[in-house]
Amino acid sequence: MEIIVYHSPIGGAGKTTLALTHAYKLHEQGSKVLILDMASYGTINHILKESNTLTGIGRIKALFEVDFEGSIDSVVEEIHENGIKKIHQSNRLFFLSAATLLKMEYLEYAQTQRLFQALNEMDFDAVIVDTSSDLHIRNIACLEAASKVFVPITQNLVDTFQVEVMLNLCSELHLNTDKFALIINKFTKRVYFNKNEVADFLKLRINSIVLDKSISITNFYNTVSKTTLNKSHSNLGMLRKYMGVKG
């Protein structure tokens, strides 16, 4: 099982969106996937229109507080029965929602390790983990458990320096940063940004570059505003062209 963690010290860099997109892509390819929301202010349950925080990590933490030394099988059972939920009634796409803010802030390092130990006993092909921007002890445990860590950044020099500080802290904590890779998000050629220079500076490889689609949408509206918006199919075709969608 692969554990793929999305972590960045930058708020708004696109961690949650990229994590969800990655999970859906793997699901479309036939994998059985769990989306794990480890952010302080978990938002995935709201995006998926599931607002009940009485399940998910909240239930797992409650079990740990009562019987942390219990068998790993009891944790797996609790995850199955009261933790994970199906997404769109799929048998291959699930999510484990964040608990309340207070419970997430008091989720201990050892408890997070125990959670990943239980997940490793389950039959998922991949676990996609969304984290908050801080190096909370639960996030450190996530980074330790990860097979891969994707670090989203934008075309902003401040982002680069924030990632450098994070990487230095990770090194001090003896975390393996060889499994870290950059995702340059919201990329546009309108802003000069030497991506290779940044990657060399941070000593990280670039995994992928995600184009800023808002530029394409702006171009679309600037174009169609000069025309009469009568033919919806024609307008949809124009939008698909600007967004780079084929077919």
Backbone torsions as a table, in degrees:
resi	resn	phi	psi	omega
1	MET	NA	133.1	175.8
2	GLU	-91.7	136.4	172.6
3	ILE	-112.1	112.4	-174.7
4	ILE	-112.6	115.5	-174.7
5	VAL	-105.8	133.3	171.9
6	TYR	-103.3	115.6	-179.4
7	HIS	-142.2	138.4	176.6
8	SER	-156.1	142.5	176.9
9	PRO	-75.5	0.1	-173.5
10	ILE	-103.6	119.6	173.7
11	GLY	-70.5	137.5	179.0
12	GLY	81.7	12.7	179.9
13	ALA	-80.0	-11.4	175.8
14	GLY	105.7	19.7	-177.5
15	LYS	-56.2	-51.8	-174.5
16	THR	-65.0	-46.0	-179.9
17	THR	-61.7	-44.8	-179.9
18	LEU	-66.7	-40.0	179.4
19	ALA	-62.8	-45.6	178.8
20	LEU	-63.8	-43.1	179.4
21	THR	-60.8	-43.1	179.0
22	HIS	-61.9	-44.3	-179.5
23	ALA	-61.9	-45.5	179.8
24	TYR	-64.5	-36.8	179.5
25	LYS	-64.7	-46.6	178.4
26	LEU	-62.2	-38.9	177.8
27	HIS	-61.7	-43.5	178.9
28	GLU	-62.7	-28.4	179.7
29	GLN	-83.9	-0.2	174.9
30	GLY	104.0	2.4	-179.3
31	SER	-82.1	153.2	171.9
32	LYS	-93.0	119.1	-166.8
33	VAL	-126.3	140.5	171.9
34	LEU	-115.8	129.7	172.9
35	ILE	-97.2	121.1	-177.2
36	LEU	-111.7	118.1	-178.6
37	ASP	-95.3	104.7	-179.3
38	MET	-108.2	14.6	-179.8
39	ALA	-77.2	149.6	178.9
40	SER	-58.1	-51.3	176.2
41	TYR	-100.3	77.2	-176.5
42	GLY	-59.1	127.3	-177.2
43	THR	-116.1	-11.3	-175.3
44	ILE	-63.1	-37.8	179.2
45	ASN	-62.5	-33.4	177.4
46	HIS	-73.8	-39.4	177.3
47	ILE	-60.2	-39.4	179.8
48	LEU	-87.0	5.9	178.8
49	LYS	61.4	39.7	174.8
50	GLU	-124.4	102.1	-172.5
51	SER	-100.8	2.5	-176.0
52	ASN	-82.1	105.3	179.2
53	THR	-92.2	9.7	175.1
54	LEU	-76.7	-16.0	175.0
55	THR	-102.9	-162.7	176.2
56	GLY	69.4	-145.1	-175.5
57	ILE	-62.5	-29.0	177.4
58	GLY	-56.5	-42.0	179.4
59	ARG	-71.0	-37.2	-179.8
60	ILE	-66.4	-42.6	179.0
61	LYS	-63.6	-39.4	178.3
62	ALA	-60.2	-40.0	177.4
63	LEU	-64.2	-43.5	179.9
64	PHE	-61.2	-38.5	-177.8
65	GLU	-68.8	-27.9	179.0
66	VAL	-86.0	-42.7	-173.3
67	ASP	-148.0	72.9	-178.0
68	PHE	-67.6	-32.4	-176.5
69	GLU	-86.0	5.9	-179.3
70	GLY	-67.4	176.0	-177.4
71	SER	-67.6	151.3	178.2
72	ILE	-66.2	-26.5	178.2
73	ASP	-62.8	-35.1	179.6
74	SER	-68.3	-32.5	177.2
75	VAL	-70.1	-43.9	178.0
76	VAL	-59.6	-42.3	179.4
77	GLU	-63.3	-41.8	179.4
78	GLU	-64.8	-39.0	178.0
79	ILE	-62.7	-44.2	-179.9
80	HIS	-63.8	-45.6	-170.7
81	GLU	-84.3	-39.1	-172.4
82	ASN	-127.9	4.0	-177.0
83	GLY	-105.1	-71.6	-173.1
84	ILE	-77.4	152.4	174.8
85	LYS	-131.4	147.7	175.0
86	LYS	-71.7	147.9	172.3
87	ILE	-105.7	125.1	179.7
88	HIS	55.0	33.3	178.2
89	GLN	59.3	22.0	178.5
90	SER	-81.2	145.0	175.8
91	ASN	-90.0	6.0	-179.1
92	ARG	-128.2	4.8	-179.4
93	LEU	-137.1	118.9	-174.8
94	PHE	-134.2	163.0	171.6
95	PHE	-140.0	151.8	176.6
96	LEU	-120.2	109.5	-169.7
97	SER	-78.5	155.6	174.1
98	ALA	-67.3	156.4	174.2
99	ALA	-85.0	-171.6	174.8
100	THR	-63.8	162.4	-178.3
101	LEU	-55.5	-45.2	-177.9
102	LEU	-63.1	-43.9	179.3
103	LYS	-65.2	-39.3	179.7
104	MET	-65.7	-38.3	179.8
105	GLU	-67.7	-26.1	-179.7
106	TYR	-103.4	14.6	174.4
107	LEU	-75.7	115.5	-171.0
108	GLU	-80.5	161.2	178.2
109	TYR	-56.7	-49.9	-178.1
110	ALA	-65.4	-35.2	178.2
111	GLN	-66.6	-39.0	177.9
112	THR	-66.5	-41.1	175.7
113	GLN	-59.4	-42.2	-179.9
114	ARG	-63.5	-38.4	177.9
115	LEU	-61.2	-46.1	179.6
116	PHE	-67.6	-33.5	175.5
117	GLN	-59.8	-43.0	178.9
118	ALA	-67.0	-42.6	-179.6
119	LEU	-61.4	-34.1	178.5
120	ASN	-66.8	-18.3	177.9
121	GLU	-86.8	-5.5	-176.6
122	MET	-97.5	171.5	-168.7
123	ASP	-99.4	33.6	176.3
124	PHE	-80.4	144.7	173.0
125	ASP	-78.3	-32.9	-178.6
126	ALA	-151.0	145.2	170.8
127	VAL	-118.1	120.3	179.0
128	ILE	-101.2	121.2	-172.6
129	VAL	-111.6	124.2	172.7
130	ASP	-99.7	132.0	-177.5
131	THR	-120.8	169.2	171.6
132	SER	-85.2	176.3	-171.3
133	SER	-84.2	-9.0	-178.0
134	ASP	-92.3	166.3	175.1
135	LEU	-97.9	57.8	173.5
136	HIS	-63.4	155.5	-177.4
137	ILE	-59.3	-30.9	177.9
138	ARG	-68.6	-35.5	178.0
139	ASN	-69.5	-35.4	175.5
140	ILE	-61.4	-42.7	177.3
141	ALA	-63.3	-36.9	176.6
142	CYS	-63.1	-45.2	-179.4
143	LEU	-64.5	-36.4	177.1
144	GLU	-65.3	-41.6	-175.8
145	ALA	-75.1	-17.9	-170.7
146	ALA	-66.8	142.7	166.9
147	SER	-81.0	-37.3	178.4
148	LYS	-139.7	147.3	175.0
149	VAL	-126.7	121.4	176.6
150	PHE	-103.0	129.6	-175.9
151	VAL	-113.6	99.1	178.3
152	PRO	-74.0	135.6	171.8
153	ILE	-135.7	162.7	175.0
154	THR	-112.9	178.7	-177.0
155	GLN	-80.8	67.5	-175.8
156	ASN	-141.8	127.1	-176.8
157	LEU	-63.0	-32.5	178.1
158	VAL	-61.7	-38.5	176.7
159	ASP	-57.0	-44.6	-178.6
160	THR	-59.4	-45.4	-179.0
161	PHE	-67.9	-35.6	177.9
162	GLN	-65.6	-40.2	177.3
163	VAL	-66.0	-38.0	177.8
164	GLU	-59.5	-45.4	178.7
165	VAL	-60.7	-44.0	179.2
166	MET	-60.4	-44.7	-179.1
167	LEU	-64.5	-37.2	177.0
168	ASN	-64.2	-40.9	177.4
169	LEU	-64.7	-40.6	178.5
170	CYS	-62.5	-39.7	177.8
171	SER	-63.6	-41.4	178.0
172	GLU	-63.7	-29.1	178.5
173	LEU	-88.3	3.7	178.8
174	HIS	62.3	33.6	173.3
175	LEU	-81.9	143.7	-179.5
176	ASN	-79.1	103.0	-178.1
177	THR	-86.5	0.5	176.6
178	ASP	-65.8	-23.4	-179.5
179	LYS	-90.2	2.9	178.4
180	PHE	-85.8	144.1	175.0
181	ALA	-146.9	149.4	-178.4
182	LEU	-85.0	144.3	163.1
183	ILE	-120.2	116.6	178.0
184	ILE	-87.2	109.2	-171.5
185	ASN	-101.6	153.0	178.2
186	LYS	57.9	41.5	-175.3
187	PHE	-76.9	135.7	174.6
188	THR	-141.6	143.5	179.2
189	LYS	-74.2	-9.0	179.7
190	ARG	-70.0	-20.5	179.4
191	VAL	-109.1	126.4	178.1
192	TYR	-72.0	126.5	-177.3
193	PHE	-154.4	109.5	-180.0
194	ASN	-82.6	91.4	-173.7
195	LYS	-63.1	-36.7	-179.6
196	ASN	-68.7	-36.5	176.8
197	GLU	-63.4	-43.1	178.8
198	VAL	-63.9	-43.6	179.5
199	ALA	-62.0	-41.5	178.0
200	ASP	-65.1	-40.9	-179.8
201	PHE	-62.2	-41.8	-178.6
202	LEU	-85.4	-10.6	-178.0
203	LYS	60.5	39.8	177.0
204	LEU	-126.9	146.1	174.7
205	ARG	-80.7	156.7	175.5
206	ILE	-92.6	117.9	178.7
207	ASN	-78.9	-43.5	-177.7
208	SER	-162.1	162.5	177.3
209	ILE	-124.1	125.1	-178.4
210	VAL	-107.9	119.9	-177.8
211	LEU	-69.5	149.1	177.3
212	ASP	-80.3	100.4	-177.0
213	LYS	-71.1	-18.3	179.9
214	SER	-63.5	-29.8	176.8
215	ILE	-64.9	-42.7	178.8
216	SER	-63.9	-40.1	179.5
217	ILE	-66.1	-40.3	177.4
218	THR	-61.6	-44.4	178.4
219	ASN	-60.4	-40.3	179.6
220	PHE	-60.4	-49.5	-178.4
221	TYR	-67.8	-34.3	176.6
222	ASN	-64.8	-32.9	-179.8
223	THR	-76.5	-51.2	-174.4
224	VAL	-72.9	-18.1	178.8
225	SER	-66.2	-18.6	179.9
226	LYS	-90.3	-2.0	-177.4
227	THR	-121.6	172.2	177.0
228	THR	-87.4	125.4	-176.2
229	LEU	-89.4	72.6	-179.5
230	ASN	-103.5	-37.3	-173.2
231	LYS	-99.2	99.1	-174.8
232	SER	-62.0	-36.4	-178.9
233	HIS	-66.7	-38.7	178.1
234	SER	-65.1	-42.2	179.5
235	ASN	-65.4	-38.4	177.8
236	LEU	-63.4	-40.4	177.6
237	GLY	-61.3	-39.2	178.4
238	MET	-65.4	-41.3	179.4
239	LEU	-64.0	-42.0	178.3
240	ARG	-62.1	-36.4	178.3
241	LYS	-64.2	-48.1	-178.3
242	TYR	-68.2	-29.6	179.0
243	MET	-83.7	-5.5	179.1
244	GLY	75.6	24.4	179.9
245	VAL	-89.4	127.7	-179.2
246	LYS	-95.5	157.5	175.4
247	GLY	92.2	NA	NA
